[in-house]
Amino acid sequence: MSTWRICSVFSAVCLSACVGGGDGATASAAAGPRATFDPTGFLAGDVSSQASAVSADGSVVVGNSQSVSGKAQAFRWTRLDAMKGLGLLASGSFSKAHAVSADGSIVVGEGDSQAAASTVFRWNQVNGMVALKALANSTLCVGAGVSGDGNVVIGTCLTTGSTAFRWTENSGMMALTQFGGGSNRSSSALAISGDATAVVGAGHPVLTGAVVWNLAGEAILLGALPGDVSAAATSVSRDGGVVTGFSTDANSHQRVFRWVPGYGMSILGTGAQVFSDLVPSAVSGDGKVIVGWGNSADAEHAWIWDEVYGMRLVKDLLRTDYQTEIAGWALSRATGISDDGRTVVGFGINPTGHTEGWVLKFQK
């Protein structure tokens, strides 16, 4: 089951947004475009890491590094400085980074504190990790996205059911529309456009499916693919003009959709690959390149999609288009993409058998 999938921790919704050194790639001597592949490494003493998002220009990567006991700490990575831990909230035991602003200066995620089991944090180099005040009557919140300028944060809090929120410094957390009735009412926010005009996620995943909230907080119901039973929107382009997500059929198989205003929702082809579940995690600034992961019978596989070639495994793309081999690596999930679509981040199994984040840059 994917970490984007709706589950029971937040009643209707649980979002774990919810996710070294050296160039691990080798290339043949033939002329042609190349790619660089950088493992993120781990924080000191840790044994695994996951990259979860990348800045718009591709220079800053965020995610979490984990100890052998599973305790996570949020990190910020650049090629120059490598991986730096972002610390914990006061009295906290874990932190995870889920999103980063366009210039990489602001990081958003979740961590625990003395006051709450899960609190949204916003980090910058001046103030460090600062907890955001939760919605009323909630002690469980997850930060899932941040606008390009870092001034708007979105995510989900457990209230009665679950409630999507939109945060600014002036307004604090403001609840977005819930759908359904009684304790079954819910909504979840999973991503925000770079210009902050669109927040995407799910209303009640079965009753309403995927949802877009506009700048005024009005909900546009996208629904699901024809015949499917639920859906959620998981990523959105810079200007809110392209939304992607997954739609689930009666057999619990997830398919990827792409929604454009005026054209509606369309299914993305899977090419030659056959997966039981597909999750789109991020989309380029112009909406033309999408990344994510899928499940086969034996493993997860990172994929990339564009309008010309459709869906391909990232590892196959490296080999065929960029003459680049990454011996010993299994690329499990692609979790983020830069605005220009040339930097992709994710995590997989490294040659020593450990889970490790990676950063892939396609050269022109």
C-alpha positions as CSV (number, residue, x, y, z in Angstrom):
1,M,0.0,0.0,0.0
2,S,1.5,3.4,-1.0
3,T,2.1,6.1,1.6
4,W,-0.2,8.4,-0.4
5,R,-3.0,5.9,0.0
6,I,-5.9,6.8,2.3
7,C,-5.8,4.9,5.5
8,S,-7.1,4.8,9.0
9,V,-4.6,6.7,11.1
10,F,-6.3,10.0,10.4
11,S,-9.7,8.3,10.3
12,A,-10.3,8.9,6.6
13,V,-6.8,10.1,5.7
14,C,-3.3,9.5,6.7
15,L,-0.5,11.3,4.9
16,S,3.1,10.4,5.6
17,A,3.6,12.5,2.6
18,C,3.3,9.8,3.4
19,V,9.0,9.6,2.6
20,G,26.9,9.5,0.8
21,G,28.6,11.1,-1.5
22,G,30.0,10.9,-4.9
23,D,28.5,10.4,-8.3
24,G,27.2,6.8,-8.4
25,A,26.6,6.9,-12.1
26,T,28.8,5.6,-14.9
27,A,28.4,6.4,-18.6
28,S,29.6,4.8,-21.8
29,A,32.2,6.5,-24.0
30,A,29.7,7.1,-26.8
31,A,28.7,10.7,-27.5
32,G,25.3,11.9,-26.4
33,P,23.5,13.4,-23.4
34,R,24.5,12.4,-19.9
35,A,23.0,12.2,-16.4
36,T,24.6,12.6,-13.0
37,F,23.4,10.3,-10.2
38,D,24.2,11.3,-6.6
39,P,23.4,9.2,-3.5
40,T,22.4,11.5,-0.6
41,G,24.1,9.4,2.1
42,F,22.9,9.4,5.7
43,L,23.3,11.5,8.8
44,A,26.0,10.4,11.2
45,G,25.2,7.0,12.7
46,D,22.1,6.5,10.6
47,V,21.5,3.5,8.3
48,S,18.9,4.7,5.8
49,S,17.5,7.8,4.1
50,Q,14.7,9.0,1.8
51,A,14.6,12.1,-0.4
52,S,11.1,13.5,-0.6
53,A,11.2,16.8,-2.5
54,V,13.5,19.1,-4.5
55,S,13.5,22.9,-4.9
56,A,12.3,24.5,-8.1
57,D,15.8,25.0,-9.4
58,G,16.9,21.5,-8.5
59,S,19.7,22.6,-6.1
60,V,18.2,21.7,-2.7
61,V,16.8,18.3,-1.7
62,V,14.9,17.5,1.5
63,G,13.9,14.3,3.2
64,N,14.7,12.2,6.3
65,S,17.5,10.1,7.6
66,Q,16.8,7.2,9.9
67,S,18.7,5.4,12.7
68,V,18.8,1.6,13.1
69,S,15.9,1.9,15.6
70,G,13.8,3.8,13.0
71,K,14.1,7.3,14.5
72,A,14.0,9.9,11.7
73,Q,15.5,13.4,11.4
74,A,14.7,15.8,8.6
75,F,17.5,16.8,6.4
76,R,18.5,19.4,3.7
77,W,21.0,18.3,1.0
78,T,23.0,20.2,-1.6
79,R,25.9,19.0,-3.7
80,L,28.2,21.5,-2.1
81,D,27.3,20.9,1.6
82,A,25.9,17.3,1.4
83,M,23.4,16.3,4.0
84,K,22.7,18.5,7.0
85,G,20.2,17.5,9.8
86,L,17.5,20.1,10.6
87,G,17.0,19.0,14.2
88,L,13.9,18.3,16.2
89,L,11.1,20.3,17.8
90,A,11.3,21.0,21.5
91,S,11.2,17.7,23.4
92,G,10.7,15.9,20.1
93,S,12.0,12.5,19.1
94,F,11.6,12.6,15.3
95,S,11.2,15.0,12.3
96,K,10.5,14.5,8.6
97,A,10.7,16.9,5.8
98,H,8.1,16.7,3.1
99,A,8.3,19.9,1.0
100,V,10.7,22.8,0.2
101,S,10.2,26.3,-1.2
102,A,11.3,27.2,-4.8
103,D,14.7,28.6,-3.7
104,G,15.3,25.9,-1.0
105,S,15.3,28.3,1.9
106,I,12.2,27.1,3.6
107,V,11.4,23.4,4.5
108,V,8.1,22.1,5.7
109,G,7.3,18.8,7.4
110,E,6.2,17.1,10.6
111,G,7.6,16.2,14.0
112,D,6.5,15.3,17.5
113,S,6.8,17.6,20.5
114,Q,5.8,17.7,24.1
115,A,2.4,19.1,23.1
116,A,1.5,16.9,20.2
117,A,2.3,13.5,18.7
118,S,2.5,15.1,15.2
119,T,3.1,18.8,14.6
120,V,3.6,20.7,11.4
121,F,7.0,22.5,11.3
122,R,8.4,25.3,9.1
123,W,12.2,25.6,9.0
124,N,14.5,28.3,7.8
125,Q,18.2,29.0,8.5
126,V,17.4,32.1,10.7
127,N,14.7,30.7,13.0
128,G,15.4,26.9,12.7
129,M,12.4,24.5,13.1
130,V,9.3,26.3,14.3
131,A,6.0,24.5,15.1
132,L,2.8,25.8,13.5
133,K,-0.2,26.1,15.8
134,A,-2.7,23.3,14.9
135,L,-6.4,23.6,14.0
136,A,-8.6,23.8,17.1
137,N,-9.1,20.5,18.9
138,S,-6.3,18.7,17.0
139,T,-3.0,17.3,18.2
140,L,-2.2,15.4,15.0
141,C,-1.2,17.4,12.0
142,V,1.0,16.7,8.9
143,G,2.5,19.4,6.7
144,A,2.5,18.2,3.1
145,G,3.4,21.2,0.9
146,V,4.6,24.7,0.6
147,S,4.2,27.5,-1.9
148,G,7.1,28.7,-4.1
149,D,7.8,31.7,-1.9
150,G,7.5,29.6,1.3
151,N,4.7,31.7,2.7
152,V,1.8,29.3,2.4
153,V,1.8,25.8,4.0
154,I,-0.8,23.1,3.4
155,G,-1.5,19.8,5.0
156,T,-4.0,17.8,7.1
157,C,-5.0,17.7,10.7
158,L,-7.0,15.1,12.6
159,T,-10.2,16.8,14.0
160,T,-13.6,15.2,13.6
161,G,-12.6,13.0,10.8
162,S,-9.7,14.8,9.0
163,T,-9.4,18.4,7.8
164,A,-7.3,19.9,5.1
165,F,-5.7,23.2,6.0
166,R,-4.0,26.2,4.5
167,W,-1.6,28.2,6.6
168,T,-0.1,31.7,6.4
169,E,1.7,33.7,9.0
170,N,-1.2,36.3,9.2
171,S,-4.1,33.8,9.2
172,G,-2.6,30.8,10.9
173,M,-4.2,27.4,10.0
174,M,-7.5,27.8,8.2
175,A,-9.6,24.7,7.6
176,L,-10.6,23.9,4.1
177,T,-13.9,22.2,3.1
178,Q,-14.8,18.8,4.6
179,F,-17.1,16.4,2.8
180,G,-19.3,13.6,4.1
181,G,-21.3,13.5,7.3
182,G,-20.8,13.1,11.0
183,S,-17.5,11.5,12.1
184,N,-17.0,10.3,8.5
185,R,-16.5,13.8,7.1
186,S,-13.1,14.4,5.8
187,S,-10.7,16.3,3.5
188,S,-6.9,16.1,3.0
189,A,-4.5,18.5,1.3
190,L,-1.5,16.9,-0.4
191,A,0.1,19.6,-2.6
192,I,0.1,23.3,-3.5
193,S,1.0,25.0,-6.7
194,G,4.1,27.2,-6.8
195,D,2.0,30.4,-7.1
196,A,-0.3,29.2,-4.2
197,T,-3.4,29.5,-6.3
198,A,-4.4,25.8,-6.1
199,V,-4.3,23.3,-3.3
200,V,-5.0,19.7,-4.2
201,G,-5.9,16.6,-2.4
202,A,-9.1,14.6,-1.6
203,G,-12.5,15.5,-0.1
204,H,-14.1,12.3,1.1
205,P,-12.1,9.9,-1.1
206,V,-15.1,7.8,-2.0
207,L,-17.9,10.3,-2.0
208,T,-16.1,13.1,-3.8
209,G,-12.7,11.8,-4.9
210,A,-10.0,14.3,-5.9
211,V,-10.4,17.9,-5.1
212,V,-8.8,21.3,-6.0
213,W,-9.3,24.3,-3.7
214,N,-8.8,27.7,-5.4
215,L,-7.3,30.8,-3.8
216,A,-10.7,31.7,-2.4
217,G,-11.0,28.3,-0.7
218,E,-13.7,27.1,-3.0
219,A,-13.6,23.4,-3.8
220,I,-13.7,22.1,-7.3
221,L,-14.6,18.4,-7.3
222,L,-12.5,16.4,-9.8
223,G,-14.0,13.0,-8.9
224,A,-12.4,9.8,-10.1
225,L,-11.8,8.1,-13.4
226,P,-14.9,6.5,-14.9
227,G,-16.0,3.4,-13.0
228,D,-13.5,3.9,-10.2
229,V,-14.5,4.0,-6.5
230,S,-12.1,6.7,-5.1
231,A,-9.4,9.1,-6.0
232,A,-7.0,11.7,-4.6
233,A,-4.9,14.5,-6.3
234,T,-1.3,14.3,-5.2
235,S,0.6,17.0,-7.2
236,V,0.0,20.2,-9.2
237,S,2.0,22.3,-11.6
238,R,3.5,25.7,-10.9
239,D,0.4,27.7,-12.0
240,G,-2.3,25.1,-11.0
241,G,-3.1,24.3,-14.6
242,V,-2.2,20.6,-14.4
243,V,-3.2,18.3,-11.6
244,T,-2.1,14.7,-11.2
245,G,-3.3,12.0,-8.9
246,F,-4.4,8.4,-8.6
247,S,-7.8,6.8,-9.1
248,T,-8.7,3.5,-7.5
249,D,-10.8,0.8,-9.1
250,A,-13.1,-1.8,-7.4
251,N,-10.1,-4.2,-7.2
252,S,-8.0,-1.6,-5.3
253,H,-5.7,-1.0,-8.2
254,Q,-4.5,2.6,-8.6
255,R,-4.3,4.3,-11.9
256,V,-2.7,7.7,-12.7
257,F,-4.8,10.6,-13.9
258,R,-3.9,14.0,-15.3
259,W,-6.5,16.8,-15.1
260,V,-6.5,20.0,-17.0
261,P,-9.2,22.7,-16.7
262,G,-11.6,22.6,-19.7
263,Y,-10.4,19.1,-20.7
264,G,-11.1,17.1,-17.5
265,M,-9.5,14.0,-16.2
266,S,-7.6,11.6,-18.5
267,I,-5.7,8.3,-17.6
268,L,-2.0,8.1,-18.3
269,G,-0.9,5.1,-20.2
270,T,1.6,2.7,-18.6
271,G,3.5,1.7,-21.7
272,A,5.0,-1.7,-21.5
273,Q,5.2,-1.8,-17.8
274,V,2.3,-3.4,-15.8
275,F,1.9,-2.3,-12.2
276,S,-0.8,-3.2,-9.7
277,D,-0.6,0.3,-8.1
278,L,0.6,3.6,-9.5
279,V,1.2,6.8,-7.5
280,P,2.2,10.1,-9.1
281,S,4.2,12.1,-6.6
282,A,5.3,15.2,-8.4
283,V,5.0,17.2,-11.6
284,S,7.3,19.7,-13.4
285,G,6.5,23.4,-13.4
286,D,4.8,23.3,-16.8
287,G,3.0,20.0,-16.1
288,K,4.6,18.1,-18.9
289,V,6.7,15.7,-16.9
290,I,5.4,13.5,-14.0
291,V,7.3,11.2,-11.7
292,G,6.1,8.6,-9.2
293,W,6.3,4.9,-8.5
294,G,4.4,1.6,-9.1
295,N,4.3,-1.8,-7.6
296,S,5.1,-5.0,-9.6
297,A,4.8,-8.5,-8.2
298,D,8.2,-8.3,-6.4
299,A,9.2,-4.7,-5.9
300,E,8.5,-0.9,-6.2
301,H,9.8,0.9,-9.3
302,A,10.4,4.6,-9.9
303,W,8.9,5.9,-13.1
304,I,8.8,9.0,-15.2
305,W,6.2,10.1,-17.7
306,D,6.1,12.6,-20.6
307,E,3.7,13.3,-23.5
308,V,6.1,11.8,-26.1
309,Y,7.3,8.6,-24.5
310,G,4.6,7.9,-22.0
311,M,5.6,6.1,-18.8
312,R,9.1,4.6,-18.5
313,L,11.1,3.2,-15.6
314,V,13.7,5.8,-14.5
315,K,16.5,3.2,-14.6
316,D,15.5,2.3,-18.2
317,L,15.5,5.9,-19.2
318,L,19.0,6.4,-17.9
319,R,20.3,3.5,-19.8
320,T,18.6,4.1,-23.2
321,D,18.5,7.9,-23.4
322,Y,21.5,8.9,-21.3
323,Q,23.9,5.9,-21.6
324,T,24.2,5.9,-17.9
325,E,24.4,2.9,-15.7
326,I,23.8,2.8,-11.9
327,A,25.2,-0.6,-11.1
328,G,23.8,-2.3,-8.0
329,W,20.9,0.2,-7.4
330,A,17.2,-0.5,-7.4
331,L,15.3,2.8,-7.8
332,S,12.1,2.3,-5.8
333,R,10.4,5.7,-5.8
334,A,10.7,9.0,-7.6
335,T,9.3,11.5,-5.1
336,G,10.2,15.0,-6.5
337,I,11.0,16.9,-9.7
338,S,12.4,20.4,-10.4
339,D,10.5,23.0,-12.3
340,D,12.4,22.3,-15.5
341,G,12.0,18.6,-15.2
342,R,15.7,17.9,-15.3
343,T,16.3,17.0,-11.6
344,V,14.5,14.1,-10.1
345,V,14.8,12.8,-6.5
346,G,13.7,9.7,-4.8
347,F,15.0,6.7,-2.9
348,G,15.8,3.1,-3.5
349,I,18.0,0.2,-2.4
350,N,21.7,0.9,-2.7
351,P,24.4,-1.6,-3.6
352,T,24.9,-2.5,0.1
353,G,21.2,-3.3,0.5
354,H,20.2,-0.2,2.4
355,T,17.5,2.3,1.6
356,E,19.1,5.6,0.5
357,G,18.0,8.8,-1.2
358,W,19.2,9.7,-4.6
359,V,19.4,12.8,-6.8
360,L,19.3,12.5,-10.6
361,K,20.2,15.4,-12.9
362,F,19.7,15.1,-16.7
363,Q,22.2,17.1,-18.6
364,K,21.2,19.0,-21.7
